Amino acid sequence: MSSSSIVELALLNYLQNVYSSNMKLPYNRLKPCGRVLFAAKGGKIHSFSLHDGSHISTWKHPDVERLVEAQAQSQPEAESNLSAVAATLTSAQEEDYEESDDNNGPPAKRQRLTDDLEPGQSKDDDNTVMDMDEPASGDESKETGPKSRRQKKRARRDRKTGPNLRHGYGKVPDQPIITQMAVTSTGSHLLATSGHDKTIWVFEHDGNGTLTQLSQRPMPKRPNAVLISVDNKTILCGDKFGDVYTLPLLASLDGSTENTLSSRSTPAPSANKAWKPEATNFTVHSQRNLKALEQQRLWAAKADQEAREGIHSDRPTFEHNLVIGHVSLLTAMCLAQSEGRRYIITADRDEHIRVSRYMPQTHVIEGFCLGHKHFVTGLAIPPARPDLLISGGGDDELFVWDWERGRLLGKFDLLGRAKRVAPRASKIAVSHVSSTTVQYDGKETPFVFAICEDVPYIFVLRIADDSSLVHVQTYLCPGTPLDLTHVYTEQGALSKLLVALDITGMVTTTPRIMSLVWRQGSFGVDILFEVEDSGLYADEADVSEDDVRALLYNVEDLRKQSLDSNGDERGAEEEQGMAPSVGTEADRPGHE
């Protein structure tokens, strides 16, 4: 391949990266609070009126402005890089044209020259080995002297510090994203977690949609699930390492809560004397032990320096108690109650569902609900049937449990139901499971709602008297549902369902938050409610489609790799056969 062809491919890659970043992040989390709806989109939390959908206020993560500024600064650099690439392409084409007239021999071979290595660099270092063109004849060897090596060294340096042809734009801060939200039962406070910086945010809510930030607490690991205790005083936070911590919801007026630890809290980093190895050069004789001793000295010196400078970025100094520990990534968490006693139910990537006692006896494990073959990402306890637990994840079915006894009561074939509207579907990954009570056939009936990742359908089920799940409706959405929440009247009856949609590739008139109401035995679109957010996109940062998928479509990534007959890893697609996502245009027959 000629040099001009290589540069042309680099130019095409550059243009694809630059001009594909013209999308906006969709809403990914919804949380109603009284007469207000909180909707998270990227690093912002918007509040809307549930009465008429009007916008009330917006809270921005501090990194949102940094991201916008970084993108604005990188735009001129991207344009200059494009000019540089175009000039390089023109020069390469001219060189190829000249070489085509002068060289009639076979194509030049490639050799590796290592005589110009810098001190301390090995011959195996690819960054220091220079590739040269071996001339076709001996007379042309003079043209590949030190001047040519200097040119290639300069070009290699430009690739590192100059325009990056693979990415096409400079690095910008991580995209801020709100991953979880929770509200107190009184509606006085909102809790949110940001995934990119592993921080828990607590806000005071005035009841009319305005938020006031009270605290921010960076956690040692990324929070995957958060809850607020029944008494509205404690935060339960489960992280990616499988640990569940409790934190006070509110700090004291003088802020001492975030600096003073209780007797049961994780101890703060102490300023004790740094550890030093007891061995010396006089007590260690072997060459290997001498090297180990030197490494211990370096480690001790580094620890001593960090202690003097107060560097403990991975150790929280606020009050936090470790109450539950899993050996795998924690994926879901909910609260349960039976006969006056409360429990914490947690699930992880290793197919486990654990039932633990509520605080302060969380160390007591009451039992397990075992039966899943893949990860568990959704847990729901129906308000009308608190003795049941609905779970879903990477399996083909939804599971119904008698959670107090750890007994499996039944399954619902969710993949089979999906195949009725998308025959080519081969697997599903449940991203949301919730339950509420609906007036069905003249009586209050517990309903279950399930959403699968990258599937444009909402599966509506009801719980029969024998605790089995019965299909009610498969609702086709105008986009991909990312979250679903329930809105209730002042009397506690279900008013509507609100669904956050990813409308990538849809027409601009498609609502980003869809409202569904129960009418005549099925859910339908509520045309009277629409969120007024048309003016909220002007100052938002652009993102690419790959960024959207990396931020919002990561449930399927929890599926473990399997080994083929040769011992090589393969994904679920190879294991079950490649299949398109559930619900392509050819598989959308409409509402069932």
ZICORTA-V57376 format. One line per field, one symbol per residue. ss: DSSP state (@ for helix, = for strand, . for the rest). phi: phi as a letter, one per 20 degrees, with the letter a starting at -180 (. if undefined). burial: # if it has 16 or more other C-alpha atoms within 10 Angstrom, else .. A space follows every 50 residues. Layout:
ss = ???
phi = ???
burial = ???
This chain:
ss = ..@@@@@@@@@@@@@@@@@...=.....=====..======..======. ....======.@@@@@@@@@@@@@@@@@@@@@@@@@@@@@@@@@@@@@@@ @@......=====................=====...@@@@@@@.@@@@@ @@@@@@@@@@@................======.....======....== =====.....========....======.....======...======.. .....@@@............................@@@@@@@@@@@@@@ @@@@@@@@@...........=====....=========..========.. ..=====.......====.......=====.......======...==== ==....=======@@@@@@@@........===========..======== ==....=======.....========...=========.....======= ==..........=======..====........@@@......=.@@@@@@ @@...@@@...==.....==.@@@@@........@@@.....
phi = .fffffffffffffffffeeecddfefcbcbfbmecdecebmecdedcff ecmffdbbddfgffffffffffffffffffffffffffffffffffffff eeddefffedcddcedffgndefefffdedecefffcffefffdegffff fffffffffedefeffdnbffcggffbedbbbcffemebcdbcdffdldd dccedendoedcfdbccfefcffdbccdffemdcddcddfenedddcffd effemffecddffeefffgeeffffcfefcfeddcfffffffffffffff ffffffffemebfecfdefbdedccdecffdbbbdcbblnddcddcccfe mecdddffgedffeefrcddrfdcgdcccbdfgecfedcdcbaeffcedd ceffdmdeerccffffffffdbfefcaccfdbcbbbdcfclnbfcfdcdc cdfmcecdedcceffemeecfdadeeefbefdbbcdddffenefeaddce dedgneffeffecddcceclnbebfefedbfecfeddfeefeceffffff edccffffffeddefenefbeffffdnfbfffofgfddfofd
burial = ...#..##.##..##.##....############################ ..####.##.#.##.###.##..#..##..##..#..##..##....... ...........................###.#.##.............#. ..#.........###..##.....##########..############## #####...###...#.#############..#.################# #.....##..#...###......................#..#..##..# ..##..#........###########.#########......######## ########...#..#####..#.#########.#..############## ####.#.#.###.######.##.###############......###### #############...#.#.#################......####### ####......########....#.##..####.......###.##..#.. ##..##.##............#........###...#.....
